Amino acid sequence: MIDLAVYNSSGQQVDTLKVDEAVLGGCVRYALLKQAIVMYHANKRVGTATTKSRGVVAGSTKKVYKQKGTGNARMGPRRAGGKRVGGGTTFAKKPRDFSQKMPRQQRKLARDSALLAKLRSQSVVVVDGLAFEKPRTKDFAGVLKNLKIDSSCLVATREYDENVYRSARNIRKVDVLPVEDLNAAAIVNHKQMLFTKDAIVSFLDRNAKGGEQKA
């Protein structure tokens, strides 16, 4: 069991949560976690780089001058790849798809391993609630300061909250996601995580019951 302190927005401890590691798989699957992160990074690659080969460059296939009798070295057509200015590129690049896939269950296990690693390194903070009457960056920054969060942070809420999202979007290296959208890459790419109490309880309950979640 992992004991998690629950704080209010002023930074004072108000409660404690116990997290059963078995709900998150019981161990950190590093190989699976790496595979998931490589997949997420690969899926961000655009893959639209392209150059013209000699077969695509406009121009005649006629030799620049005849093969013999000029005293010069042999010369091919003007669009010969890699030899003349304006010619085609040797081994020209073509658009390609770098995307990778993983089964949903593997993505879920990788996400759980990433969260478990964060819990074991004491990089998870739980707040009893985040309620803003209107978007205000200063108020959100104050909450982070009270909770002693001074590095990159992923904020997880039970569901999408417009005021929380708009309050945090101008703070450097702070991102907000509902728990159903959490994934391994998002968790690993931030040094700390901030959960609202209802968000982490909901997440762990669904995991314990084997409920389907995005990963």
Residue frames as a rotation matrix with the C-alpha (Angstrom) as fourth column:
MET 1
0.571 0.821 0.000 0.00
0.821 -0.571 0.000 0.00
0.000 0.000 -1.000 0.00
ILE 2
-0.604 -0.683 0.411 1.08
0.675 -0.712 -0.191 3.55
0.423 0.162 0.892 -0.76
ASP 3
0.117 0.612 -0.782 -0.11
0.874 -0.438 -0.212 6.33
-0.472 -0.659 -0.586 1.55
LEU 4
-0.454 -0.175 0.874 -1.03
0.683 -0.699 0.214 9.57
0.573 0.694 0.437 -0.21
ALA 5
-0.584 0.234 -0.777 -1.62
0.537 -0.607 -0.586 12.77
-0.609 -0.759 0.229 1.71
VAL 6
0.047 0.672 0.739 -4.55
0.917 -0.322 0.234 14.90
0.395 0.667 -0.631 0.55
TYR 7
-0.758 -0.392 -0.521 -4.07
0.561 -0.799 -0.216 18.66
-0.332 -0.456 0.826 0.76
ASN 8
0.509 0.848 -0.145 -6.38
0.655 -0.491 -0.574 21.61
-0.558 0.198 -0.806 0.41
SER 9
0.643 -0.221 0.733 -5.61
0.608 -0.434 -0.664 24.48
0.465 0.873 -0.145 -1.95
SER 10
0.828 -0.354 0.435 -3.73
-0.502 -0.813 0.295 26.24
0.249 -0.462 -0.851 0.85
GLY 11
-0.022 -0.902 -0.430 -1.26
-0.476 0.388 -0.789 23.39
0.879 0.187 -0.439 1.18
GLN 12
-0.388 -0.048 0.921 -2.57
-0.913 0.159 -0.376 21.97
-0.129 -0.986 -0.105 4.47
GLN 13
-0.889 0.027 -0.458 -3.08
-0.097 0.965 0.244 18.20
0.448 0.261 -0.855 4.84
VAL 14
-0.309 0.873 0.377 -6.73
-0.951 -0.289 -0.112 17.34
0.011 -0.393 0.920 5.33
ASP 15
0.754 0.590 0.288 -6.94
-0.574 0.806 -0.148 13.62
-0.319 -0.054 0.946 4.60
THR 16
-0.457 -0.879 0.133 -5.03
-0.693 0.446 0.566 10.46
-0.557 0.166 -0.814 3.59
LEU 17
0.651 0.601 -0.464 -5.60
-0.758 0.498 -0.420 7.98
-0.021 0.625 0.780 0.78
LYS 18
-0.122 -0.653 0.748 -4.30
-0.365 0.730 0.578 4.44
-0.923 -0.202 -0.327 0.53
VAL 19
0.395 0.163 -0.904 -3.41
-0.918 0.049 -0.393 3.16
-0.020 0.985 0.169 -2.94
ASP 20
0.510 -0.167 0.844 -3.13
-0.083 0.967 0.242 -0.57
-0.856 -0.193 0.479 -3.55
GLU 21
-0.346 -0.760 -0.550 -0.23
-0.688 -0.193 0.699 -1.17
-0.638 0.620 -0.456 -5.95
ALA 22
-0.658 0.129 0.742 -1.99
0.362 0.918 0.162 -4.27
-0.660 0.375 -0.651 -7.27
VAL 23
0.464 0.879 -0.113 -4.66
0.369 -0.308 -0.877 -2.03
-0.805 0.365 -0.467 -8.83
LEU 24
0.633 -0.324 -0.703 -1.89
-0.673 -0.679 -0.293 -0.55
-0.382 0.659 -0.648 -10.99
GLY 25
0.683 -0.299 -0.667 -0.40
-0.396 0.615 -0.682 -3.90
0.614 0.730 0.302 -11.94
GLY 26
0.971 -0.237 -0.038 1.82
0.156 0.501 0.851 -4.42
-0.183 -0.832 0.524 -8.89
CYS 27
0.048 -0.999 0.012 5.07
0.611 0.039 0.791 -3.66
-0.790 -0.031 0.612 -10.74
VAL 28
0.382 -0.026 -0.924 6.52
-0.520 -0.832 -0.192 -1.22
-0.764 0.554 -0.331 -13.23
ARG 29
0.516 -0.150 0.844 6.82
0.624 0.741 -0.249 -2.83
-0.588 0.655 0.476 -16.67
TYR 30
0.046 -0.594 -0.803 9.74
-0.150 -0.799 0.582 -0.81
-0.988 0.094 -0.126 -18.02
ALA 31
-0.836 -0.373 0.401 9.98
0.290 0.320 0.902 -2.59
-0.465 0.871 -0.160 -21.38
LEU 32
-0.105 0.897 0.429 6.27
0.994 0.090 0.055 -2.04
0.011 0.432 -0.902 -22.07
LEU 33
0.539 0.257 -0.802 6.53
0.444 -0.896 0.011 1.55
-0.716 -0.361 -0.597 -20.86
LYS 34
-0.437 -0.775 -0.456 9.38
-0.113 -0.456 0.883 2.27
-0.892 0.437 0.112 -23.27
GLN 35
-0.741 0.209 0.638 7.46
0.655 0.433 0.619 0.68
-0.147 0.877 -0.458 -26.14
ALA 36
0.330 0.942 -0.054 4.48
0.923 -0.335 -0.188 2.92
-0.195 0.013 -0.981 -25.43
ILE 37
0.363 -0.250 -0.898 6.57
0.095 -0.948 0.302 6.09
-0.927 -0.195 -0.321 -25.28
VAL 38
-0.763 -0.644 0.058 8.34
0.071 0.007 0.997 5.24
-0.643 0.765 0.041 -28.54
MET 39
-0.395 0.706 0.588 4.92
0.918 0.322 0.231 4.68
-0.026 0.631 -0.775 -30.11
TYR 40
0.572 0.659 -0.489 3.55
0.664 -0.722 -0.197 8.05
-0.483 -0.212 -0.850 -28.95
HIS 41
-0.018 -0.667 -0.745 6.65
-0.164 -0.733 0.661 9.87
-0.986 0.134 -0.096 -30.22
ALA 42
-0.841 -0.293 0.454 6.55
0.336 0.373 0.865 8.01
-0.423 0.880 -0.215 -33.55
ASN 43
-0.052 0.929 0.367 2.89
0.993 0.089 -0.083 8.91
-0.110 0.360 -0.926 -34.01
LYS 44
0.525 0.182 -0.832 3.78
0.267 -0.963 -0.043 12.60
-0.808 -0.199 -0.554 -33.74
ARG 45
-0.591 -0.803 -0.074 6.14
0.140 -0.192 0.971 12.42
-0.795 0.563 0.226 -36.72
VAL 46
0.211 0.705 -0.677 4.63
-0.580 -0.467 -0.667 14.03
-0.787 0.533 0.311 -39.80
GLY 47
-0.201 -0.388 0.899 6.63
0.346 0.831 0.436 12.07
-0.916 0.399 -0.033 -42.37
THR 48
0.808 0.583 0.091 5.98
0.311 -0.290 -0.905 14.49
-0.501 0.759 -0.415 -45.24
ALA 49
0.068 -0.857 -0.510 9.64
-0.450 -0.483 0.751 15.17
-0.890 0.179 -0.419 -46.17
THR 50
0.635 0.166 0.754 10.12
0.531 0.616 -0.582 14.69
-0.561 0.770 0.303 -49.91
THR 51
-0.142 -0.679 -0.720 12.71
-0.437 -0.609 0.662 15.47
-0.888 0.408 -0.210 -52.59
LYS 52
0.743 0.459 -0.487 12.71
-0.600 0.135 -0.789 14.97
-0.296 0.878 0.376 -56.35
SER 53
0.127 -0.665 0.736 14.47
0.266 0.738 0.621 12.00
-0.956 0.117 0.270 -57.92
ARG 54
-0.779 -0.500 -0.378 15.85
-0.214 -0.354 0.910 12.15
-0.589 0.790 0.169 -61.47
GLY 55
-0.736 0.563 0.376 12.63
0.672 0.541 0.506 10.58
0.082 0.625 -0.776 -62.69
VAL 56
0.263 0.876 -0.405 10.58
0.906 -0.369 -0.209 13.49
-0.332 -0.311 -0.890 -61.34
VAL 57
-0.207 -0.421 -0.883 12.76
0.141 -0.906 0.399 16.49
-0.968 -0.042 0.247 -62.28
ALA 58
0.844 0.535 -0.013 11.65
0.112 -0.199 -0.974 18.24
-0.524 0.821 -0.228 -65.47
GLY 59
0.089 -0.827 -0.555 14.11
-0.773 -0.409 0.486 18.09
-0.629 0.386 -0.675 -68.34
SER 60
0.596 0.098 -0.797 15.28
-0.734 0.469 -0.491 16.07
0.325 0.878 0.352 -71.31
THR 61
0.769 -0.361 0.527 16.93
-0.018 0.812 0.583 12.67
-0.638 -0.458 0.618 -71.12
LYS 62
0.866 -0.467 0.176 19.27
0.221 0.044 -0.974 13.69
0.447 0.883 0.142 -73.95
LYS 63
0.248 -0.871 -0.425 22.99
0.953 0.140 0.270 13.69
-0.176 -0.472 0.864 -73.17
VAL 64
0.525 -0.102 -0.845 24.54
0.125 -0.973 0.196 17.13
-0.842 -0.209 -0.498 -72.65
TYR 65
0.211 -0.453 -0.866 26.97
-0.955 -0.285 -0.084 16.38
-0.209 0.845 -0.493 -75.50
LYS 66
0.705 0.138 -0.696 27.92
-0.461 0.835 -0.302 13.31
0.539 0.533 0.652 -77.44
GLN 67
0.963 -0.258 0.073 29.81
0.117 0.651 0.750 10.48
-0.241 -0.714 0.657 -75.83
LYS 68
0.200 -0.950 0.239 32.99
0.775 0.303 0.555 10.71
-0.600 0.074 0.797 -77.90
GLY 69
0.085 -0.303 0.949 35.04
0.934 -0.307 -0.182 13.21
0.346 0.902 0.257 -79.89
THR 70
0.823 0.277 0.497 34.79
0.151 -0.948 0.279 16.29
0.548 -0.155 -0.822 -77.62
GLY 71
-0.256 -0.967 0.020 37.81
0.115 -0.051 -0.992 15.58
0.960 -0.251 0.124 -75.44
ASN 72
-0.231 0.257 0.938 35.67
-0.893 -0.438 -0.100 16.04
0.385 -0.861 0.331 -72.30
ALA 73
-0.939 -0.004 0.343 34.68
-0.202 0.815 -0.543 13.44
-0.278 -0.579 -0.766 -69.76
ARG 74
-0.660 0.750 -0.032 31.48
0.495 0.467 0.732 11.49
0.565 0.467 -0.680 -70.38
MET 75
-0.910 0.414 0.039 28.36
-0.327 -0.655 -0.681 13.39
-0.256 -0.633 0.731 -69.33
GLY 76
-0.645 0.743 0.177 24.82
0.754 0.657 -0.010 12.15
-0.123 0.127 -0.984 -68.95
PRO 77
0.053 0.771 0.635 21.52
0.693 -0.486 0.532 14.10
0.719 0.412 -0.560 -69.07
ARG 78
-0.444 -0.226 0.867 21.03
-0.221 -0.910 -0.350 17.42
0.868 -0.347 0.354 -67.25
ARG 79
0.363 0.687 0.629 18.67
-0.798 -0.119 0.591 15.91
0.481 -0.716 0.506 -64.68
ALA 80
0.080 -0.419 -0.904 21.07
0.183 0.898 -0.400 13.13
0.980 -0.133 0.149 -63.64
GLY 81
0.904 0.425 -0.053 20.76
0.105 -0.098 0.990 12.66
0.415 -0.900 -0.133 -59.90
GLY 82
0.803 -0.539 -0.254 23.48
0.300 -0.002 0.954 14.02
-0.514 -0.842 0.160 -57.64
LYS 83
-0.033 -0.875 0.483 25.72
0.947 0.127 0.295 15.23
-0.319 0.468 0.824 -60.50
ARG 84
-0.632 -0.174 0.755 24.40
0.574 -0.759 0.306 18.50
0.520 0.627 0.580 -61.91
VAL 85
-0.903 0.329 -0.276 22.81
-0.038 -0.700 -0.713 21.64
-0.428 -0.633 0.645 -60.47
GLY 86
-0.281 0.895 -0.346 19.05
-0.936 -0.335 -0.106 21.35
-0.211 0.294 0.932 -60.83
GLY 87
-0.473 0.063 -0.879 19.19
-0.417 0.862 0.287 17.59
0.776 0.502 -0.382 -61.24
GLY 88
0.607 0.770 -0.196 17.37
-0.254 0.422 0.870 15.02
0.753 -0.479 0.452 -59.17
THR 89
0.142 -0.493 0.858 18.43
-0.990 -0.065 0.127 13.90
-0.007 -0.868 -0.497 -55.69
THR 90
-0.447 -0.352 -0.822 20.15
-0.352 0.914 -0.200 10.56
0.822 0.200 -0.533 -55.25
PHE 91
-0.655 0.309 -0.690 18.07
0.665 0.669 -0.332 8.29
0.359 -0.676 -0.644 -52.99
ALA 92
-0.616 0.458 0.641 15.24
-0.298 -0.889 0.348 10.86
0.730 0.023 0.684 -52.93
LYS 93
-0.941 0.331 0.067 13.05
0.004 0.210 -0.978 11.06
-0.338 -0.920 -0.199 -49.83
LYS 94
-0.555 0.830 -0.050 9.41
0.019 0.073 0.997 10.08
0.832 0.552 -0.057 -50.17
PRO 95
-0.125 0.583 0.803 6.48
-0.929 -0.353 0.112 10.65
0.349 -0.732 0.585 -47.78
ARG 96
-0.501 -0.060 -0.863 6.16
0.081 0.990 -0.117 7.79
0.861 -0.129 -0.491 -45.30
ASP 97
0.546 0.759 0.355 4.04
-0.423 -0.116 0.899 6.79
0.723 -0.641 0.257 -42.34
PHE 98
-0.558 -0.829 0.032 5.98
-0.375 0.218 -0.901 6.42
0.741 -0.515 -0.432 -39.06
SER 99
0.101 0.691 0.716 2.95
-0.956 -0.132 0.262 5.53
0.275 -0.711 0.647 -36.95
GLN 100
-0.848 -0.327 -0.418 2.98
-0.168 0.912 -0.373 2.50
0.503 -0.246 -0.828 -34.66
LYS 101
0.220 0.968 0.117 0.23
-0.609 0.043 0.792 0.61
0.762 -0.246 0.599 -32.88
MET 102
-0.931 -0.361 0.054 -0.19
-0.268 0.575 -0.773 -1.16
0.248 -0.735 -0.632 -29.56
PRO 103
-0.290 0.856 -0.429 -3.12
0.566 0.515 0.644 -3.21
0.772 -0.056 -0.633 -28.28
ARG 104
0.290 0.501 0.815 -5.38
-0.308 -0.758 0.575 -1.30
0.906 -0.418 -0.066 -25.91
GLN 105
0.955 0.091 -0.281 -4.54
0.211 0.455 0.865 -3.58
0.206 -0.886 0.415 -22.98
GLN 106
0.091 -0.990 -0.108 -0.82
0.976 0.111 -0.188 -2.95
0.198 -0.088 0.976 -23.44
ARG 107
-0.307 -0.149 0.940 -1.39
0.190 -0.977 -0.093 0.81
0.933 0.150 0.328 -23.57
LYS 108
0.688 0.636 0.351 -3.39
-0.271 -0.224 0.936 0.55
0.674 -0.739 0.019 -20.34
LEU 109
0.770 -0.457 -0.445 -0.66
0.637 0.583 0.504 -1.46
0.029 -0.671 0.740 -18.61
ALA 110
-0.246 -0.889 0.387 1.98
0.827 -0.401 -0.393 1.05
0.505 0.223 0.834 -19.77
ARG 111
0.022 0.350 0.936 -0.11
-0.169 -0.922 0.349 3.95
0.985 -0.166 0.039 -18.41
ASP 112
0.932 0.362 -0.020 -0.56
-0.067 0.227 0.972 2.18
0.357 -0.904 0.236 -15.08
SER 113
0.397 -0.868 -0.298 3.18
0.910 0.414 0.006 1.45
0.118 -0.273 0.955 -14.90
ALA 114
-0.337 -0.497 0.800 3.97
0.436 -0.835 -0.336 5.13
0.835 0.235 0.498 -15.52
LEU 115
0.385 0.567 0.728 1.60
-0.416 -0.597 0.686 6.19
0.824 -0.567 0.006 -12.74
LEU 116
0.932 -0.067 -0.357 2.95
0.318 0.624 0.714 3.55
0.175 -0.779 0.602 -10.34
ALA 117
-0.014 -0.999 0.048 6.50
0.912 -0.033 -0.410 4.77
0.411 0.038 0.911 -10.99
LYS 118
-0.242 0.001 0.970 5.40
-0.058 -0.998 -0.014 8.32
0.969 -0.059 0.242 -10.17
LEU 119
0.772 0.587 0.242 3.73
-0.300 0.002 0.954 7.15
0.560 -0.809 0.178 -6.95
ARG 120
0.720 -0.545 -0.430 6.82
0.683 0.667 0.298 5.23
0.125 -0.508 0.852 -5.84
SER 121
-0.352 -0.888 0.297 9.03
0.807 -0.449 -0.385 8.25
0.475 0.104 0.874 -6.46
GLN 122
-0.095 0.433 -0.896 6.64
0.835 -0.456 -0.309 10.44
-0.542 -0.778 -0.318 -4.42
SER 123
-0.963 -0.268 -0.029 5.92
0.192 -0.757 0.625 12.65
-0.190 0.596 0.780 -7.40
VAL 124
-0.359 0.915 0.185 2.13
0.516 0.030 0.856 12.60
0.778 0.403 -0.483 -7.04
VAL 125
-0.990 0.131 -0.054 0.23
-0.037 -0.607 -0.794 15.28
-0.137 -0.784 0.606 -5.13
VAL 126
-0.384 0.923 0.027 -3.48
0.797 0.316 0.515 15.07
0.466 0.219 -0.857 -4.31
VAL 127
-0.972 0.166 0.169 -5.64
-0.219 -0.902 -0.372 18.12
0.091 -0.398 0.913 -3.69
ASP 128
-0.625 0.769 0.133 -9.15
0.356 0.433 -0.828 17.90
-0.694 -0.471 -0.545 -2.26
GLY 129
0.407 0.793 0.454 -10.55
0.797 -0.066 -0.600 20.02
-0.446 0.606 -0.659 -5.08
LEU 130
-0.827 -0.558 -0.071 -9.89
0.434 -0.713 0.551 22.62
-0.359 0.425 0.831 -7.75
ALA 131
0.198 0.958 0.209 -12.81
0.967 -0.155 -0.204 25.02
-0.163 0.242 -0.956 -8.05
PHE 132
-0.854 -0.437 -0.281 -12.57
0.364 -0.889 0.277 28.32
-0.371 0.134 0.919 -9.87
GLU 133
0.115 0.946 -0.305 -15.55
0.326 -0.326 -0.887 30.63
-0.938 0.003 -0.346 -10.40
LYS 134
0.970 0.080 -0.230 -13.82
-0.183 -0.384 -0.905 31.98
-0.160 0.920 -0.358 -13.50
PRO 135
0.583 -0.808 0.083 -10.51
0.727 0.473 -0.498 31.35
0.363 0.350 0.863 -15.28
ARG 136
0.883 -0.367 0.293 -7.68
-0.442 -0.860 0.256 33.04
0.158 -0.355 -0.921 -13.40
THR 137
0.443 -0.795 -0.416 -4.04
0.165 0.528 -0.833 32.08
0.881 0.300 0.365 -13.92
LYS 138
-0.298 -0.592 0.749 -2.87
-0.604 -0.491 -0.628 33.89
0.739 -0.640 -0.211 -10.77
ASP 139
0.362 0.525 0.770 -5.15
-0.928 0.285 0.242 31.77
-0.092 -0.802 0.590 -8.56
PHE 140
0.971 -0.019 -0.237 -3.99
-0.040 0.970 -0.242 28.52
0.234 0.244 0.941 -10.15
ALA 141
0.122 -0.992 0.030 -0.34
0.010 -0.030 -1.000 29.52
0.992 0.123 0.006 -9.84
GLY 142
-0.142 -0.107 0.984 -1.00
-0.906 -0.386 -0.173 30.24
0.399 -0.916 -0.042 -6.15
VAL 143
0.820 0.474 0.320 -2.38
-0.558 0.786 0.267 26.73
-0.125 -0.398 0.909 -5.63
LEU 144
0.720 -0.618 -0.316 0.72
0.254 0.658 -0.709 25.21
0.646 0.430 0.631 -7.24
LYS 145
-0.181 -0.814 0.552 2.95
-0.350 -0.471 -0.810 27.34
0.919 -0.340 -0.200 -5.02
ASN 146
0.189 0.337 0.922 1.05
-0.979 -0.009 0.204 26.30
0.077 -0.942 0.328 -1.87
LEU 147
0.956 0.205 0.211 1.44
-0.218 0.975 0.036 22.63
-0.198 -0.081 0.977 -2.88
LYS 148
0.195 -0.981 0.007 5.19
-0.484 -0.090 0.870 23.18
-0.853 -0.173 -0.492 -3.52
ILE 149
0.466 -0.023 0.884 4.93
0.706 0.612 -0.356 22.21
-0.533 0.791 0.301 -7.17
ASP 150
0.442 -0.406 -0.800 7.73
-0.333 -0.902 0.274 24.09
-0.833 0.146 -0.534 -8.93
SER 151
-0.751 -0.660 0.018 8.50
-0.248 0.307 0.919 21.91
-0.612 0.685 -0.395 -11.96
SER 152
-0.673 0.521 -0.525 6.62
-0.577 0.075 0.814 20.48
0.463 0.850 0.250 -14.94
CYS 153
-0.759 0.493 0.426 3.27
-0.226 0.414 -0.882 19.14
-0.611 -0.765 -0.203 -13.80
LEU 154
-0.753 0.624 -0.208 0.37
-0.007 0.308 0.951 17.16
0.658 0.718 -0.228 -15.26
VAL 155
-0.726 0.587 0.358 -2.94
-0.594 -0.272 -0.758 18.04
-0.348 -0.762 0.546 -13.64
ALA 156
-0.847 0.455 -0.276 -5.56
0.207 0.760 0.616 15.27
0.490 0.464 -0.738 -13.73
THR 157
-0.628 0.729 0.273 -9.22
-0.743 -0.456 -0.490 16.08
-0.233 -0.510 0.828 -13.14
ARG 158
-0.409 0.530 0.742 -12.21
0.079 0.831 -0.550 13.74
-0.909 -0.167 -0.382 -13.01
GLU 159
0.310 0.496 0.811 -13.71
0.903 0.114 -0.415 15.34
-0.298 0.861 -0.412 -16.12
TYR 160
-0.423 -0.516 0.745 -12.96
0.772 -0.636 -0.003 18.27
0.475 0.573 0.667 -18.37
ASP 161
0.369 0.454 -0.811 -13.23
0.797 -0.604 0.024 21.56
-0.479 -0.655 -0.585 -16.47
GLU 162
0.510 -0.110 0.853 -13.11
0.669 -0.573 -0.473 24.69
0.541 0.812 -0.219 -18.65
ASN 163
0.913 -0.122 0.390 -12.13
-0.290 -0.866 0.408 27.02
0.288 -0.485 -0.826 -15.79
VAL 164
0.622 -0.726 0.294 -9.28
0.010 0.382 0.924 24.78
-0.783 -0.572 0.244 -14.61
TYR 165
0.312 -0.496 0.811 -8.00
0.915 0.386 -0.117 24.31
-0.255 0.778 0.574 -18.15
ARG 166
0.559 -0.048 0.828 -8.05
0.465 -0.809 -0.360 28.02
0.687 0.586 -0.429 -18.98
SER 167
0.944 -0.239 0.229 -6.48
-0.327 -0.563 0.759 28.91
-0.053 -0.791 -0.609 -15.62
ALA 168
0.475 -0.785 0.398 -3.53
0.075 0.486 0.871 26.60
-0.877 -0.384 0.290 -16.25
ARG 169
0.746 -0.116 0.656 -2.92
0.646 0.364 -0.671 26.95
-0.161 0.924 0.347 -19.98
ASN 170
0.768 -0.473 0.431 -0.64
-0.142 -0.783 -0.605 30.01
0.624 0.404 -0.669 -19.65
ILE 171
0.618 -0.586 0.523 1.57
-0.642 0.006 0.766 28.43
-0.452 -0.810 -0.373 -16.99
ARG 172
0.087 -0.697 -0.712 4.76
-0.921 0.216 -0.324 27.02
0.379 0.684 -0.624 -18.47
LYS 173
-0.711 -0.466 -0.527 5.12
-0.380 0.885 -0.270 23.22
0.592 0.009 -0.806 -18.45
VAL 174
-0.720 0.580 0.380 1.70
-0.230 0.317 -0.920 22.65
-0.654 -0.750 -0.095 -16.85
ASP 175
-0.744 0.507 -0.435 -0.92
-0.394 0.193 0.899 20.59
0.540 0.840 0.056 -18.71
VAL 176
-0.444 0.701 0.557 -4.44
-0.688 0.131 -0.713 19.55
-0.573 -0.701 0.425 -17.73
LEU 177
-0.679 0.268 -0.684 -6.12
-0.417 0.626 0.659 16.28
0.605 0.732 -0.313 -18.72
PRO 178
0.397 0.789 0.469 -9.23
-0.914 0.296 0.277 14.42
0.080 -0.539 0.839 -17.55
VAL 179
-0.141 -0.544 0.827 -8.30
-0.662 0.674 0.329 11.02
-0.736 -0.501 -0.455 -16.11
GLU 180
0.625 0.440 0.645 -9.88
0.128 0.758 -0.640 9.15
-0.770 0.483 0.417 -19.04
ASP 181
0.957 -0.286 -0.046 -7.33
-0.123 -0.255 -0.959 10.78
0.262 0.924 -0.280 -21.38
LEU 182
0.437 -0.845 0.309 -4.23
-0.716 -0.119 0.688 9.94
-0.544 -0.521 -0.657 -19.33
ASN 183
0.943 -0.224 -0.247 -1.53
-0.001 0.739 -0.674 8.04
0.333 0.635 0.697 -21.20
ALA 184
0.599 -0.753 -0.271 2.00
0.768 0.446 0.459 6.83
-0.225 -0.483 0.846 -20.52
ALA 185
-0.176 -0.723 0.668 3.74
0.846 -0.459 -0.273 9.55
0.504 0.516 0.692 -22.54
ALA 186
0.321 0.375 0.870 1.86
-0.036 -0.913 0.407 12.40
0.946 -0.162 -0.279 -20.87
ILE 187
0.995 0.063 -0.074 2.67
0.065 0.139 0.988 11.03
0.072 -0.988 0.134 -17.41
VAL 188
0.402 -0.915 -0.039 6.36
0.886 0.378 0.269 10.40
-0.232 -0.142 0.962 -18.10
ASN 189
-0.070 -0.447 0.892 6.87
0.736 -0.626 -0.256 13.79
0.673 0.638 0.373 -19.79
HIS 190
0.423 0.218 0.880 6.08
-0.363 -0.849 0.385 15.64
0.830 -0.482 -0.280 -16.54
LYS 191
-0.635 -0.769 -0.071 8.12
-0.196 0.250 -0.948 15.50
0.747 -0.588 -0.309 -13.33
GLN 192
-0.926 0.358 0.118 5.08
-0.086 0.103 -0.991 15.75
-0.367 -0.928 -0.065 -11.07
MET 193
-0.555 0.831 0.040 1.38
0.368 0.202 0.908 14.96
0.746 0.519 -0.418 -11.14
LEU 194
-0.902 0.391 0.183 -1.46
-0.376 -0.503 -0.778 16.74
-0.212 -0.771 0.601 -9.41
PHE 195
-0.633 0.747 -0.201 -4.70
0.482 0.585 0.652 14.80
0.605 0.316 -0.731 -8.95
THR 196
-0.275 0.670 0.690 -7.93
-0.853 -0.500 0.146 16.08
0.443 -0.549 0.709 -7.55
LYS 197
-0.677 -0.020 0.736 -9.20
-0.559 0.664 -0.496 13.66
-0.479 -0.747 -0.461 -4.91
ASP 198
0.354 0.893 0.277 -12.30
-0.408 0.414 -0.814 12.66
-0.841 0.176 0.511 -6.85
ALA 199
0.510 -0.217 -0.832 -10.18
-0.842 0.071 -0.534 12.13
0.175 0.973 -0.147 -9.98
ILE 200
-0.562 -0.805 -0.188 -7.73
-0.740 0.591 -0.322 9.65
0.370 -0.042 -0.928 -8.45
VAL 201
-0.504 0.470 0.724 -10.51
-0.420 0.600 -0.681 7.82
-0.754 -0.648 -0.105 -6.57
SER 202
0.590 0.761 -0.270 -12.49
-0.574 0.159 -0.803 7.48
-0.569 0.629 0.530 -9.79
PHE 203
0.198 -0.617 -0.761 -9.41
-0.895 0.204 -0.398 6.32
0.401 0.760 -0.512 -11.70
LEU 204
-0.786 -0.566 0.249 -8.47
-0.616 0.682 -0.394 3.66
0.053 -0.463 -0.885 -9.14
ASP 205
-0.174 0.815 0.552 -12.07
-0.445 0.435 -0.783 2.43
-0.878 -0.382 0.287 -8.78
ARG 206
0.698 0.435 -0.569 -12.43
-0.683 0.161 -0.713 1.91
-0.218 0.886 0.410 -12.54
ASN 207
-0.175 -0.843 -0.509 -9.07
-0.843 0.396 -0.365 0.16
0.509 0.365 -0.780 -12.66
ALA 208
-0.742 -0.100 0.663 -10.04
-0.560 0.637 -0.530 -2.14
-0.369 -0.764 -0.528 -9.81
LYS 209
0.169 0.914 0.369 -13.30
-0.311 0.404 -0.860 -3.05
-0.935 0.030 0.352 -11.57
GLY 210
-0.476 -0.454 0.753 -11.53
0.525 0.540 0.657 -3.56
-0.705 0.709 -0.019 -14.89
GLY 211
0.594 0.769 -0.238 -13.43
0.314 -0.494 -0.811 -0.71
-0.741 0.407 -0.535 -16.54
GLU 212
0.192 -0.480 0.856 -12.36
0.977 0.012 -0.212 0.45
0.091 0.877 0.471 -20.00
GLN 213
0.609 -0.089 -0.788 -10.40
0.141 -0.966 0.218 3.68
-0.780 -0.244 -0.576 -20.11
LYS 214
0.929 -0.367 0.050 -8.52
-0.043 -0.241 -0.970 5.43
0.368 0.899 -0.240 -22.88
ALA 215
0.591 -0.802 -0.088 -4.74
0.309 0.124 0.943 5.05
-0.745 -0.585 0.321 -22.74
